[in-house]
């Protein structure tokens, strides 16, 4: 009897007010993305057409790029973080504090 394959890690990314450079660096791993697809399911990312935060349910890891410059980006950041079991900011770490404060006002 074959063992059941391990579930893929579900990863989502979002870009707030930033230059999209972190996403470009991620995409620059070229053919290694094919190896990554073997163990990771990409949810909202530059590789998919998913636009809404949480549209396909919870993800295991949420990667947030950029900062919060407007109420929309702040709300997006908070909602994105709520749909991820673990969240990480690629840039501008203080933005998470600012977006939590601004999204609730």
C-alpha positions, 0 to 999 in steps of 0.5 A: 500500500502506498503512503499518502503524499504529504499535504502541500504547504499553502502559501499566499503573497500580497503587495501593498504600497511598495515597489514589487521588488520582493515579488520580482526577486521571488520570481527570479528563481526561474526554473527552481519554481518548478521544484517549489511547486512540488511541495508548495501550493501557491494561493494568492500570488503573482503566479495565480489569478486570485485577487481577494484575500481569503478567497480560497480559505486559510493559508499556511504562510502569508508573505506581505510585501510593502507598507501601509500607505492608505486605508485600503492597503491597511485593511488589506494587510489586516485581512491578509494576516487574518487568513494566514496561520503564519504571516511575515513581512518582506519589507517595512516591519513597522507597517504591521503596527500601523495597519492594525491601528489604521484599519480599525479607525 
